Amino acid sequence: MKRLNILIDNDLYEKARAFAFIKRESISELIRKSLRAWIKKNLDKRAEILLSEPDEEKLLHILETDEFTRANKAKEKLGL
């Protein structure tokens, strides 16, 4: 497991803390579950292939021959 430090608003932290208390789990576990669910919902086939491909040459070939969403479109979709 890797350690990750994040900054969140006080209000969001208090809501997460209360929810974690109700569910009887740590805030870390709550965040892990939420992140897994978000990735499962949003991971498309191309991203799944890229994340699972260990061969660098095949990975570069996929990147060169496939169309990907531009960064600004991805940011819009994510609300950033």
mmCIF file of the N, C-alpha and C atoms, coordinates in Angstrom:
data_MODEL
# 
_entry.id   MODEL 
# 
loop_
_atom_site.group_PDB 
_atom_site.id 
_atom_site.type_symbol 
_atom_site.label_atom_id 
_atom_site.label_alt_id 
_atom_site.label_comp_id 
_atom_site.label_asym_id 
_atom_site.label_entity_id 
_atom_site.label_seq_id 
_atom_site.pdbx_PDB_ins_code 
_atom_site.Cartn_x 
_atom_site.Cartn_y 
_atom_site.Cartn_z 
_atom_site.occupancy 
_atom_site.B_iso_or_equiv 
_atom_site.pdbx_formal_charge 
_atom_site.auth_seq_id 
_atom_site.auth_comp_id 
_atom_site.auth_asym_id 
_atom_site.auth_atom_id 
_atom_site.pdbx_PDB_model_num 
ATOM 1   N N  . MET A 1 1  ? 0.832   -1.167 0.000   1.00 0.00 ? 1  MET A N  1 
ATOM 2   C CA . MET A 1 1  ? 0.000   0.000  0.000   1.00 0.00 ? 1  MET A CA 1 
ATOM 3   C C  . MET A 1 1  ? 0.886   1.243  0.000   1.00 0.00 ? 1  MET A C  1 
ATOM 4   N N  . LYS A 1 2  ? 0.419   2.282  -0.642  1.00 0.00 ? 2  LYS A N  1 
ATOM 5   C CA . LYS A 1 2  ? 1.145   3.553  -0.709  1.00 0.00 ? 2  LYS A CA 1 
ATOM 6   C C  . LYS A 1 2  ? 0.434   4.596  0.147   1.00 0.00 ? 2  LYS A C  1 
ATOM 7   N N  . ARG A 1 3  ? 1.214   5.486  0.732   1.00 0.00 ? 3  ARG A N  1 
ATOM 8   C CA . ARG A 1 3  ? 0.656   6.578  1.520   1.00 0.00 ? 3  ARG A CA 1 
ATOM 9   C C  . ARG A 1 3  ? 0.409   7.753  0.585   1.00 0.00 ? 3  ARG A C  1 
ATOM 10  N N  . LEU A 1 4  ? -0.723  8.437  0.778   1.00 0.00 ? 4  LEU A N  1 
ATOM 11  C CA . LEU A 1 4  ? -1.098  9.571  -0.054  1.00 0.00 ? 4  LEU A CA 1 
ATOM 12  C C  . LEU A 1 4  ? -1.599  10.686 0.849   1.00 0.00 ? 4  LEU A C  1 
ATOM 13  N N  . ASN A 1 5  ? -1.044  11.860 0.680   1.00 0.00 ? 5  ASN A N  1 
ATOM 14  C CA . ASN A 1 5  ? -1.511  13.030 1.432   1.00 0.00 ? 5  ASN A CA 1 
ATOM 15  C C  . ASN A 1 5  ? -2.360  13.878 0.502   1.00 0.00 ? 5  ASN A C  1 
ATOM 16  N N  . ILE A 1 6  ? -3.559  14.238 0.944   1.00 0.00 ? 6  ILE A N  1 
ATOM 17  C CA . ILE A 1 6  ? -4.436  15.086 0.142   1.00 0.00 ? 6  ILE A CA 1 
ATOM 18  C C  . ILE A 1 6  ? -4.933  16.238 1.001   1.00 0.00 ? 6  ILE A C  1 
ATOM 19  N N  . LEU A 1 7  ? -5.319  17.310 0.354   1.00 0.00 ? 7  LEU A N  1 
ATOM 20  C CA . LEU A 1 7  ? -5.930  18.445 1.021   1.00 0.00 ? 7  LEU A CA 1 
ATOM 21  C C  . LEU A 1 7  ? -7.386  18.514 0.601   1.00 0.00 ? 7  LEU A C  1 
ATOM 22  N N  . ILE A 1 8  ? -8.295  18.606 1.569   1.00 0.00 ? 8  ILE A N  1 
ATOM 23  C CA . ILE A 1 8  ? -9.718  18.743 1.268   1.00 0.00 ? 8  ILE A CA 1 
ATOM 24  C C  . ILE A 1 8  ? -10.301 19.845 2.146   1.00 0.00 ? 8  ILE A C  1 
ATOM 25  N N  . ASP A 1 9  ? -11.430 20.380 1.736   1.00 0.00 ? 9  ASP A N  1 
ATOM 26  C CA . ASP A 1 9  ? -12.116 21.406 2.512   1.00 0.00 ? 9  ASP A CA 1 
ATOM 27  C C  . ASP A 1 9  ? -12.529 20.849 3.868   1.00 0.00 ? 9  ASP A C  1 
ATOM 28  N N  . ASN A 1 10 ? -12.579 21.721 4.851   1.00 0.00 ? 10 ASN A N  1 
ATOM 29  C CA . ASN A 1 10 ? -12.994 21.309 6.193   1.00 0.00 ? 10 ASN A CA 1 
ATOM 30  C C  . ASN A 1 10 ? -14.383 20.682 6.188   1.00 0.00 ? 10 ASN A C  1 
ATOM 31  N N  . ASP A 1 11 ? -15.300 21.269 5.430   1.00 0.00 ? 11 ASP A N  1 
ATOM 32  C CA . ASP A 1 11 ? -16.670 20.753 5.364   1.00 0.00 ? 11 ASP A CA 1 
ATOM 33  C C  . ASP A 1 11 ? -16.693 19.331 4.810   1.00 0.00 ? 11 ASP A C  1 
ATOM 34  N N  . LEU A 1 12 ? -15.944 19.103 3.740   1.00 0.00 ? 12 LEU A N  1 
ATOM 35  C CA . LEU A 1 12 ? -15.882 17.768 3.149   1.00 0.00 ? 12 LEU A CA 1 
ATOM 36  C C  . LEU A 1 12 ? -15.257 16.772 4.125   1.00 0.00 ? 12 LEU A C  1 
ATOM 37  N N  . TYR A 1 13 ? -14.221 17.201 4.829   1.00 0.00 ? 13 TYR A N  1 
ATOM 38  C CA . TYR A 1 13 ? -13.581 16.336 5.808   1.00 0.00 ? 13 TYR A CA 1 
ATOM 39  C C  . TYR A 1 13 ? -14.571 15.944 6.912   1.00 0.00 ? 13 TYR A C  1 
ATOM 40  N N  . GLU A 1 14 ? -15.311 16.912 7.423   1.00 0.00 ? 14 GLU A N  1 
ATOM 41  C CA . GLU A 1 14 ? -16.267 16.629 8.501   1.00 0.00 ? 14 GLU A CA 1 
ATOM 42  C C  . GLU A 1 14 ? -17.361 15.671 8.029   1.00 0.00 ? 14 GLU A C  1 
ATOM 43  N N  . LYS A 1 15 ? -17.825 15.846 6.803   1.00 0.00 ? 15 LYS A N  1 
ATOM 44  C CA . LYS A 1 15 ? -18.833 14.933 6.257   1.00 0.00 ? 15 LYS A CA 1 
ATOM 45  C C  . LYS A 1 15 ? -18.251 13.530 6.093   1.00 0.00 ? 15 LYS A C  1 
ATOM 46  N N  . ALA A 1 16 ? -17.026 13.442 5.591   1.00 0.00 ? 16 ALA A N  1 
ATOM 47  C CA . ALA A 1 16 ? -16.371 12.140 5.416   1.00 0.00 ? 16 ALA A CA 1 
ATOM 48  C C  . ALA A 1 16 ? -16.142 11.474 6.764   1.00 0.00 ? 16 ALA A C  1 
ATOM 49  N N  . ARG A 1 17 ? -15.731 12.254 7.746   1.00 0.00 ? 17 ARG A N  1 
ATOM 50  C CA . ARG A 1 17 ? -15.486 11.717 9.087   1.00 0.00 ? 17 ARG A CA 1 
ATOM 51  C C  . ARG A 1 17 ? -16.771 11.169 9.699   1.00 0.00 ? 17 ARG A C  1 
ATOM 52  N N  . ALA A 1 18 ? -17.863 11.928 9.553   1.00 0.00 ? 18 ALA A N  1 
ATOM 53  C CA . ALA A 1 18 ? -19.157 11.484 10.092  1.00 0.00 ? 18 ALA A CA 1 
ATOM 54  C C  . ALA A 1 18 ? -19.638 10.227 9.365   1.00 0.00 ? 18 ALA A C  1 
ATOM 55  N N  . PHE A 1 19 ? -19.504 10.213 8.048   1.00 0.00 ? 19 PHE A N  1 
ATOM 56  C CA . PHE A 1 19 ? -19.948 9.056  7.266   1.00 0.00 ? 19 PHE A CA 1 
ATOM 57  C C  . PHE A 1 19 ? -19.125 7.818  7.612   1.00 0.00 ? 19 PHE A C  1 
ATOM 58  N N  . ALA A 1 20 ? -17.817 7.999  7.751   1.00 0.00 ? 20 ALA A N  1 
ATOM 59  C CA . ALA A 1 20 ? -16.939 6.881  8.115   1.00 0.00 ? 20 ALA A CA 1 
ATOM 60  C C  . ALA A 1 20 ? -17.308 6.349  9.499   1.00 0.00 ? 20 ALA A C  1 
ATOM 61  N N  . PHE A 1 21 ? -17.644 7.249  10.427  1.00 0.00 ? 21 PHE A N  1 
ATOM 62  C CA . PHE A 1 21 ? -18.064 6.824  11.764  1.00 0.00 ? 21 PHE A CA 1 
ATOM 63  C C  . PHE A 1 21 ? -19.342 5.990  11.696  1.00 0.00 ? 21 PHE A C  1 
ATOM 64  N N  . ILE A 1 22 ? -20.308 6.459  10.909  1.00 0.00 ? 22 ILE A N  1 
ATOM 65  C CA . ILE A 1 22 ? -21.576 5.732  10.750  1.00 0.00 ? 22 ILE A CA 1 
ATOM 66  C C  . ILE A 1 22 ? -21.339 4.355  10.142  1.00 0.00 ? 22 ILE A C  1 
ATOM 67  N N  . LYS A 1 23 ? -20.467 4.283  9.146   1.00 0.00 ? 23 LYS A N  1 
ATOM 68  C CA . LYS A 1 23 ? -20.171 3.018  8.460   1.00 0.00 ? 23 LYS A CA 1 
ATOM 69  C C  . LYS A 1 23 ? -19.189 2.147  9.237   1.00 0.00 ? 23 LYS A C  1 
ATOM 70  N N  . ARG A 1 24 ? -18.641 2.702  10.336  1.00 0.00 ? 24 ARG A N  1 
ATOM 71  C CA . ARG A 1 24 ? -17.655 1.983  11.160  1.00 0.00 ? 24 ARG A CA 1 
ATOM 72  C C  . ARG A 1 24 ? -16.417 1.560  10.363  1.00 0.00 ? 24 ARG A C  1 
ATOM 73  N N  . GLU A 1 25 ? -15.897 2.514  9.607   1.00 0.00 ? 25 GLU A N  1 
ATOM 74  C CA . GLU A 1 25 ? -14.661 2.282  8.869   1.00 0.00 ? 25 GLU A CA 1 
ATOM 75  C C  . GLU A 1 25 ? -13.829 3.558  8.893   1.00 0.00 ? 25 GLU A C  1 
ATOM 76  N N  . SER A 1 26 ? -12.587 3.437  8.545   1.00 0.00 ? 26 SER A N  1 
ATOM 77  C CA . SER A 1 26 ? -11.712 4.606  8.548   1.00 0.00 ? 26 SER A CA 1 
ATOM 78  C C  . SER A 1 26 ? -12.013 5.501  7.350   1.00 0.00 ? 26 SER A C  1 
ATOM 79  N N  . ILE A 1 27 ? -11.590 6.756  7.474   1.00 0.00 ? 27 ILE A N  1 
ATOM 80  C CA . ILE A 1 27 ? -11.733 7.671  6.336   1.00 0.00 ? 27 ILE A CA 1 
ATOM 81  C C  . ILE A 1 27 ? -10.905 7.154  5.167   1.00 0.00 ? 27 ILE A C  1 
ATOM 82  N N  . SER A 1 28 ? -9.744  6.584  5.461   1.00 0.00 ? 28 SER A N  1 
ATOM 83  C CA . SER A 1 28 ? -8.896  6.034  4.395   1.00 0.00 ? 28 SER A CA 1 
ATOM 84  C C  . SER A 1 28 ? -9.628  4.941  3.621   1.00 0.00 ? 28 SER A C  1 
ATOM 85  N N  . GLU A 1 29 ? -10.306 4.053  4.340   1.00 0.00 ? 29 GLU A N  1 
ATOM 86  C CA . GLU A 1 29 ? -11.047 2.981  3.667   1.00 0.00 ? 29 GLU A CA 1 
ATOM 87  C C  . GLU A 1 29 ? -12.190 3.558  2.852   1.00 0.00 ? 29 GLU A C  1 
ATOM 88  N N  . LEU A 1 30 ? -12.856 4.550  3.383   1.00 0.00 ? 30 LEU A N  1 
ATOM 89  C CA . LEU A 1 30 ? -13.940 5.219  2.659   1.00 0.00 ? 30 LEU A CA 1 
ATOM 90  C C  . LEU A 1 30 ? -13.418 5.810  1.351   1.00 0.00 ? 30 LEU A C  1 
ATOM 91  N N  . ILE A 1 31 ? -12.265 6.472  1.417   1.00 0.00 ? 31 ILE A N  1 
ATOM 92  C CA . ILE A 1 31 ? -11.673 7.071  0.219   1.00 0.00 ? 31 ILE A CA 1 
ATOM 93  C C  . ILE A 1 31 ? -11.231 5.988  -0.758  1.00 0.00 ? 31 ILE A C  1 
ATOM 94  N N  . ARG A 1 32 ? -10.611 4.910  -0.265  1.00 0.00 ? 32 ARG A N  1 
ATOM 95  C CA . ARG A 1 32 ? -10.196 3.815  -1.155  1.00 0.00 ? 32 ARG A CA 1 
ATOM 96  C C  . ARG A 1 32 ? -11.392 3.233  -1.893  1.00 0.00 ? 32 ARG A C  1 
ATOM 97  N N  . LYS A 1 33 ? -12.473 2.956  -1.163  1.00 0.00 ? 33 LYS A N  1 
ATOM 98  C CA . LYS A 1 33 ? -13.679 2.390  -1.796  1.00 0.00 ? 33 LYS A CA 1 
ATOM 99  C C  . LYS A 1 33 ? -14.261 3.355  -2.823  1.00 0.00 ? 33 LYS A C  1 
ATOM 100 N N  . SER A 1 34 ? -14.305 4.632  -2.468  1.00 0.00 ? 34 SER A N  1 
ATOM 101 C CA . SER A 1 34 ? -14.850 5.637  -3.388  1.00 0.00 ? 34 SER A CA 1 
ATOM 102 C C  . SER A 1 34 ? -14.011 5.747  -4.650  1.00 0.00 ? 34 SER A C  1 
ATOM 103 N N  . LEU A 1 35 ? -12.701 5.745  -4.489  1.00 0.00 ? 35 LEU A N  1 
ATOM 104 C CA . LEU A 1 35 ? -11.810 5.846  -5.644  1.00 0.00 ? 35 LEU A CA 1 
ATOM 105 C C  . LEU A 1 35 ? -11.920 4.610  -6.531  1.00 0.00 ? 35 LEU A C  1 
ATOM 106 N N  . ARG A 1 36 ? -11.988 3.419  -5.913  1.00 0.00 ? 36 ARG A N  1 
ATOM 107 C CA . ARG A 1 36 ? -12.180 2.190  -6.710  1.00 0.00 ? 36 ARG A CA 1 
ATOM 108 C C  . ARG A 1 36 ? -13.476 2.253  -7.514  1.00 0.00 ? 36 ARG A C  1 
ATOM 109 N N  . ALA A 1 37 ? -14.557 2.695  -6.878  1.00 0.00 ? 37 ALA A N  1 
ATOM 110 C CA . ALA A 1 37 ? -15.857 2.777  -7.556  1.00 0.00 ? 37 ALA A CA 1 
ATOM 111 C C  . ALA A 1 37 ? -15.805 3.787  -8.697  1.00 0.00 ? 37 ALA A C  1 
ATOM 112 N N  . TRP A 1 38 ? -15.148 4.931  -8.468  1.00 0.00 ? 38 TRP A N  1 
ATOM 113 C CA . TRP A 1 38 ? -15.056 5.953  -9.506  1.00 0.00 ? 38 TRP A CA 1 
ATOM 114 C C  . TRP A 1 38 ? -14.256 5.441  -10.698 1.00 0.00 ? 38 TRP A C  1 
ATOM 115 N N  . ILE A 1 39 ? -13.128 4.783  -10.421 1.00 0.00 ? 39 ILE A N  1 
ATOM 116 C CA . ILE A 1 39 ? -12.303 4.250  -11.506 1.00 0.00 ? 39 ILE A CA 1 
ATOM 117 C C  . ILE A 1 39 ? -13.068 3.182  -12.278 1.00 0.00 ? 39 ILE A C  1 
ATOM 118 N N  . LYS A 1 40 ? -13.751 2.289  -11.569 1.00 0.00 ? 40 LYS A N  1 
ATOM 119 C CA . LYS A 1 40 ? -14.517 1.233  -12.231 1.00 0.00 ? 40 LYS A CA 1 
ATOM 120 C C  . LYS A 1 40 ? -15.582 1.829  -13.141 1.00 0.00 ? 40 LYS A C  1 
ATOM 121 N N  . LYS A 1 41 ? -16.225 2.891  -12.691 1.00 0.00 ? 41 LYS A N  1 
ATOM 122 C CA . LYS A 1 41 ? -17.288 3.528  -13.470 1.00 0.00 ? 41 LYS A CA 1 
ATOM 123 C C  . LYS A 1 41 ? -16.737 4.281  -14.676 1.00 0.00 ? 41 LYS A C  1 
ATOM 124 N N  . ASN A 1 42 ? -15.565 4.887  -14.543 1.00 0.00 ? 42 ASN A N  1 
ATOM 125 C CA . ASN A 1 42 ? -15.046 5.794  -15.564 1.00 0.00 ? 42 ASN A CA 1 
ATOM 126 C C  . ASN A 1 42 ? -13.937 5.235  -16.438 1.00 0.00 ? 42 ASN A C  1 
ATOM 127 N N  . LEU A 1 43 ? -13.442 4.057  -16.121 1.00 0.00 ? 43 LEU A N  1 
ATOM 128 C CA . LEU A 1 43 ? -12.336 3.483  -16.888 1.00 0.00 ? 43 LEU A CA 1 
ATOM 129 C C  . LEU A 1 43 ? -12.866 2.896  -18.195 1.00 0.00 ? 43 LEU A C  1 
ATOM 130 N N  . ASP A 1 44 ? -12.431 3.463  -19.301 1.00 0.00 ? 44 ASP A N  1 
ATOM 131 C CA . ASP A 1 44 ? -12.860 2.902  -20.576 1.00 0.00 ? 44 ASP A CA 1 
ATOM 132 C C  . ASP A 1 44 ? -11.870 1.836  -21.038 1.00 0.00 ? 44 ASP A C  1 
ATOM 133 N N  . LYS A 1 45 ? -12.187 1.162  -22.116 1.00 0.00 ? 45 LYS A N  1 
ATOM 134 C CA . LYS A 1 45 ? -11.370 0.031  -22.574 1.00 0.00 ? 45 LYS A CA 1 
ATOM 135 C C  . LYS A 1 45 ? -9.949  0.456  -22.938 1.00 0.00 ? 45 LYS A C  1 
ATOM 136 N N  . ARG A 1 46 ? -9.797  1.608  -23.589 1.00 0.00 ? 46 ARG A N  1 
ATOM 137 C CA . ARG A 1 46 ? -8.451  2.043  -23.961 1.00 0.00 ? 46 ARG A CA 1 
ATOM 138 C C  . ARG A 1 46 ? -7.594  2.295  -22.729 1.00 0.00 ? 46 ARG A C  1 
ATOM 139 N N  . ALA A 1 47 ? -8.165  2.968  -21.740 1.00 0.00 ? 47 ALA A N  1 
ATOM 140 C CA . ALA A 1 47 ? -7.420  3.239  -20.511 1.00 0.00 ? 47 ALA A CA 1 
ATOM 141 C C  . ALA A 1 47 ? -7.087  1.937  -19.797 1.00 0.00 ? 47 ALA A C  1 
ATOM 142 N N  . GLU A 1 48 ? -8.028  1.000  -19.808 1.00 0.00 ? 48 GLU A N  1 
ATOM 143 C CA . GLU A 1 48 ? -7.791  -0.293 -19.168 1.00 0.00 ? 48 GLU A CA 1 
ATOM 144 C C  . GLU A 1 48 ? -6.631  -1.023 -19.838 1.00 0.00 ? 48 GLU A C  1 
ATOM 145 N N  . ILE A 1 49 ? -6.578  -0.973 -21.157 1.00 0.00 ? 49 ILE A N  1 
ATOM 146 C CA . ILE A 1 49 ? -5.487  -1.608 -21.904 1.00 0.00 ? 49 ILE A CA 1 
ATOM 147 C C  . ILE A 1 49 ? -4.165  -0.930 -21.553 1.00 0.00 ? 49 ILE A C  1 
ATOM 148 N N  . LEU A 1 50 ? -4.159  0.390  -21.539 1.00 0.00 ? 50 LEU A N  1 
ATOM 149 C CA . LEU A 1 50 ? -2.931  1.121  -21.234 1.00 0.00 ? 50 LEU A CA 1 
ATOM 150 C C  . LEU A 1 50 ? -2.435  0.823  -19.832 1.00 0.00 ? 50 LEU A C  1 
ATOM 151 N N  . LEU A 1 51 ? -3.346  0.731  -18.879 1.00 0.00 ? 51 LEU A N  1 
ATOM 152 C CA . LEU A 1 51 ? -2.942  0.482  -17.497 1.00 0.00 ? 51 LEU A CA 1 
ATOM 153 C C  . LEU A 1 51 ? -2.471  -0.954 -17.283 1.00 0.00 ? 51 LEU A C  1 
ATOM 154 N N  . SER A 1 52 ? -2.928  -1.863 -18.132 1.00 0.00 ? 52 SER A N  1 
ATOM 155 C CA . SER A 1 52 ? -2.583  -3.268 -17.912 1.00 0.00 ? 52 SER A CA 1 
ATOM 156 C C  . SER A 1 52 ? -1.462  -3.780 -18.816 1.00 0.00 ? 52 SER A C  1 
ATOM 157 N N  . GLU A 1 53 ? -1.012  -2.972 -19.775 1.00 0.00 ? 53 GLU A N  1 
ATOM 158 C CA . GLU A 1 53 ? -0.007  -3.421 -20.735 1.00 0.00 ? 53 GLU A CA 1 
ATOM 159 C C  . GLU A 1 53 ? 1.405   -3.264 -20.165 1.00 0.00 ? 53 GLU A C  1 
ATOM 160 N N  . PRO A 1 54 ? 2.107   -4.378 -19.902 1.00 0.00 ? 54 PRO A N  1 
ATOM 161 C CA . PRO A 1 54 ? 3.454   -4.288 -19.347 1.00 0.00 ? 54 PRO A CA 1 
ATOM 162 C C  . PRO A 1 54 ? 4.535   -4.032 -20.398 1.00 0.00 ? 54 PRO A C  1 
ATOM 163 N N  . ASP A 1 55 ? 4.242   -4.335 -21.668 1.00 0.00 ? 55 ASP A N  1 
ATOM 164 C CA . ASP A 1 55 ? 5.231   -4.215 -22.731 1.00 0.00 ? 55 ASP A CA 1 
ATOM 165 C C  . ASP A 1 55 ? 5.274   -2.770 -23.240 1.00 0.00 ? 55 ASP A C  1 
ATOM 166 N N  . GLU A 1 56 ? 6.410   -2.103 -23.047 1.00 0.00 ? 56 GLU A N  1 
ATOM 167 C CA . GLU A 1 56 ? 6.530   -0.696 -23.419 1.00 0.00 ? 56 GLU A CA 1 
ATOM 168 C C  . GLU A 1 56 ? 6.333   -0.475 -24.920 1.00 0.00 ? 56 GLU A C  1 
ATOM 169 N N  . GLU A 1 57 ? 6.844   -1.362 -25.752 1.00 0.00 ? 57 GLU A N  1 
ATOM 170 C CA . GLU A 1 57 ? 6.698   -1.196 -27.203 1.00 0.00 ? 57 GLU A CA 1 
ATOM 171 C C  . GLU A 1 57 ? 5.227   -1.279 -27.615 1.00 0.00 ? 57 GLU A C  1 
ATOM 172 N N  . LYS A 1 58 ? 4.502   -2.240 -27.060 1.00 0.00 ? 58 LYS A N  1 
ATOM 173 C CA . LYS A 1 58 ? 3.075   -2.344 -27.369 1.00 0.00 ? 58 LYS A CA 1 
ATOM 174 C C  . LYS A 1 58 ? 2.333   -1.112 -26.869 1.00 0.00 ? 58 LYS A C  1 
ATOM 175 N N  . LEU A 1 59 ? 2.696   -0.642 -25.701 1.00 0.00 ? 59 LEU A N  1 
ATOM 176 C CA . LEU A 1 59 ? 2.069   0.538  -25.131 1.00 0.00 ? 59 LEU A CA 1 
ATOM 177 C C  . LEU A 1 59 ? 2.289   1.757  -26.023 1.00 0.00 ? 59 LEU A C  1 
ATOM 178 N N  . LEU A 1 60 ? 3.518   1.949  -26.485 1.00 0.00 ? 60 LEU A N  1 
ATOM 179 C CA . LEU A 1 60 ? 3.808   3.064  -27.389 1.00 0.00 ? 60 LEU A CA 1 
ATOM 180 C C  . LEU A 1 60 ? 3.034   2.938  -28.692 1.00 0.00 ? 60 LEU A C  1 
ATOM 181 N N  . HIS A 1 61 ? 2.899   1.717  -29.197 1.00 0.00 ? 61 HIS A N  1 
ATOM 182 C CA . HIS A 1 61 ? 2.124   1.492  -30.415 1.00 0.00 ? 61 HIS A CA 1 
ATOM 183 C C  . HIS A 1 61 ? 0.658   1.873  -30.193 1.00 0.00 ? 61 HIS A C  1 
ATOM 184 N N  . ILE A 1 62 ? 0.094   1.489  -29.076 1.00 0.00 ? 62 ILE A N  1 
ATOM 185 C CA . ILE A 1 62 ? -1.292  1.844  -28.758 1.00 0.00 ? 62 ILE A CA 1 
ATOM 186 C C  . ILE A 1 62 ? -1.438  3.358  -28.709 1.00 0.00 ? 62 ILE A C  1 
ATOM 187 N N  . LEU A 1 63 ? -0.492  4.032  -28.065 1.00 0.00 ? 63 LEU A N  1 
ATOM 188 C CA . LEU A 1 63 ? -0.564  5.487  -27.951 1.00 0.00 ? 63 LEU A CA 1 
ATOM 189 C C  . LEU A 1 63 ? -0.445  6.180  -29.306 1.00 0.00 ? 63 LEU A C  1 
ATOM 190 N N  . GLU A 1 64 ? 0.369   5.633  -30.198 1.00 0.00 ? 64 GLU A N  1 
ATOM 191 C CA . GLU A 1 64 ? 0.581   6.239  -31.514 1.00 0.00 ? 64 GLU A CA 1 
ATOM 192 C C  . GLU A 1 64 ? -0.592  6.024  -32.457 1.00 0.00 ? 64 GLU A C  1 
ATOM 193 N N  . THR A 1 65 ? -1.285  4.902  -32.321 1.00 0.00 ? 65 THR A N  1 
ATOM 194 C CA . THR A 1 65 ? -2.303  4.554  -33.315 1.00 0.00 ? 65 THR A CA 1 
ATOM 195 C C  . THR A 1 65 ? -3.736  4.775  -32.853 1.00 0.00 ? 65 THR A C  1 
ATOM 196 N N  . ASP A 1 66 ? -3.956  5.095  -31.606 1.00 0.00 ? 66 ASP A N  1 
ATOM 197 C CA . ASP A 1 66 ? -5.314  5.252  -31.098 1.00 0.00 ? 66 ASP A CA 1 
ATOM 198 C C  . ASP A 1 66 ? -5.593  6.725  -30.811 1.00 0.00 ? 66 ASP A C  1 
ATOM 199 N N  . GLU A 1 67 ? -6.865  7.096  -30.897 1.00 0.00 ? 67 GLU A N  1 
ATOM 200 C CA . GLU A 1 67 ? -7.260  8.463  -30.586 1.00 0.00 ? 67 GLU A CA 1 
ATOM 201 C C  . GLU A 1 67 ? -7.605  8.561  -29.108 1.00 0.00 ? 67 GLU A C  1 
ATOM 202 N N  . PHE A 1 68 ? -7.148  9.635  -28.499 1.00 0.00 ? 68 PHE A N  1 
ATOM 203 C CA . PHE A 1 68 ? -7.427  9.856  -27.094 1.00 0.00 ? 68 PHE A CA 1 
ATOM 204 C C  . PHE A 1 68 ? -8.071  11.224 -26.925 1.00 0.00 ? 68 PHE A C  1 
ATOM 205 N N  . THR A 1 69 ? -8.791  11.387 -25.863 1.00 0.00 ? 69 THR A N  1 
ATOM 206 C CA . THR A 1 69 ? -9.415  12.661 -25.556 1.00 0.00 ? 69 THR A CA 1 
ATOM 207 C C  . THR A 1 69 ? -8.339  13.674 -25.196 1.00 0.00 ? 69 THR A C  1 
ATOM 208 N N  . ARG A 1 70 ? -8.482  14.863 -25.711 1.00 0.00 ? 70 ARG A N  1 
ATOM 209 C CA . ARG A 1 70 ? -7.532  15.920 -25.379 1.00 0.00 ? 70 ARG A CA 1 
ATOM 210 C C  . ARG A 1 70 ? -7.660  16.275 -23.899 1.00 0.00 ? 70 ARG A C  1 
ATOM 211 N N  . ALA A 1 71 ? -6.589  16.760 -23.320 1.00 0.00 ? 71 ALA A N  1 
ATOM 212 C CA . ALA A 1 71 ? -6.547  17.060 -21.890 1.00 0.00 ? 71 ALA A CA 1 
ATOM 213 C C  . ALA A 1 71 ? -7.626  18.054 -21.487 1.00 0.00 ? 71 ALA A C  1 
ATOM 214 N N  . ASN A 1 72 ? -7.869  19.083 -22.315 1.00 0.00 ? 72 ASN A N  1 
ATOM 215 C CA . ASN A 1 72 ? -8.875  20.080 -21.945 1.00 0.00 ? 72 ASN A CA 1 
ATOM 216 C C  . ASN A 1 72 ? -10.282 19.488 -21.936 1.00 0.00 ? 72 ASN A C  1 
ATOM 217 N N  . LYS A 1 73 ? -10.564 18.546 -22.836 1.00 0.00 ? 73 LYS A N  1 
ATOM 218 C CA . LYS A 1 73 ? -11.873 17.889 -22.828 1.00 0.00 ? 73 LYS A CA 1 
ATOM 219 C C  . LYS A 1 73 ? -12.028 16.996 -21.590 1.00 0.00 ? 73 LYS A C  1 
ATOM 220 N N  . ALA A 1 74 ? -10.950 16.319 -21.230 1.00 0.00 ? 74 ALA A N  1 
ATOM 221 C CA . ALA A 1 74 ? -10.989 15.476 -20.028 1.00 0.00 ? 74 ALA A CA 1 
ATOM 222 C C  . ALA A 1 74 ? -11.217 16.332 -18.796 1.00 0.00 ? 74 ALA A C  1 
ATOM 223 N N  . LYS A 1 75 ? -10.550 17.490 -18.733 1.00 0.00 ? 75 LYS A N  1 
ATOM 224 C CA . LYS A 1 75 ? -10.736 18.394 -17.596 1.00 0.00 ? 75 LYS A CA 1 
ATOM 225 C C  . LYS A 1 75 ? -12.165 18.902 -17.526 1.00 0.00 ? 75 LYS A C  1 
ATOM 226 N N  . GLU A 1 76 ? -12.758 19.230 -18.684 1.00 0.00 ? 76 GLU A N  1 
ATOM 227 C CA . GLU A 1 76 ? -14.154 19.675 -18.704 1.00 0.00 ? 76 GLU A CA 1 
ATOM 228 C C  . GLU A 1 76 ? -15.071 18.576 -18.177 1.00 0.00 ? 76 GLU A C  1 
ATOM 229 N N  . LYS A 1 77 ? -14.841 17.359 -18.630 1.00 0.00 ? 77 LYS A N  1 
ATOM 230 C CA . LYS A 1 77 ? -15.669 16.243 -18.202 1.00 0.00 ? 77 LYS A CA 1 
ATOM 231 C C  . LYS A 1 77 ? -15.558 16.011 -16.705 1.00 0.00 ? 77 LYS A C  1 
ATOM 232 N N  . LEU A 1 78 ? -14.375 16.225 -16.151 1.00 0.00 ? 78 LEU A N  1 
ATOM 233 C CA . LEU A 1 78 ? -14.149 16.028 -14.721 1.00 0.00 ? 78 LEU A CA 1 
ATOM 234 C C  . LEU A 1 78 ? -14.511 17.249 -13.889 1.00 0.00 ? 78 LEU A C  1 
ATOM 235 N N  . GLY A 1 79 ? -14.876 18.343 -14.577 1.00 0.00 ? 79 GLY A N  1 
ATOM 236 C CA . GLY A 1 79 ? -15.253 19.560 -13.874 1.00 0.00 ? 79 GLY A CA 1 
ATOM 237 C C  . GLY A 1 79 ? -14.090 20.323 -13.278 1.00 0.00 ? 79 GLY A C  1 
ATOM 238 N N  . LEU A 1 80 ? -12.933 20.203 -13.929 1.00 0.00 ? 80 LEU A N  1 
ATOM 239 C CA . LEU A 1 80 ? -11.726 20.893 -13.407 1.00 0.00 ? 80 LEU A CA 1 
ATOM 240 C C  . LEU A 1 80 ? -11.496 22.206 -14.114 1.00 0.00 ? 80 LEU A C  1 
# 
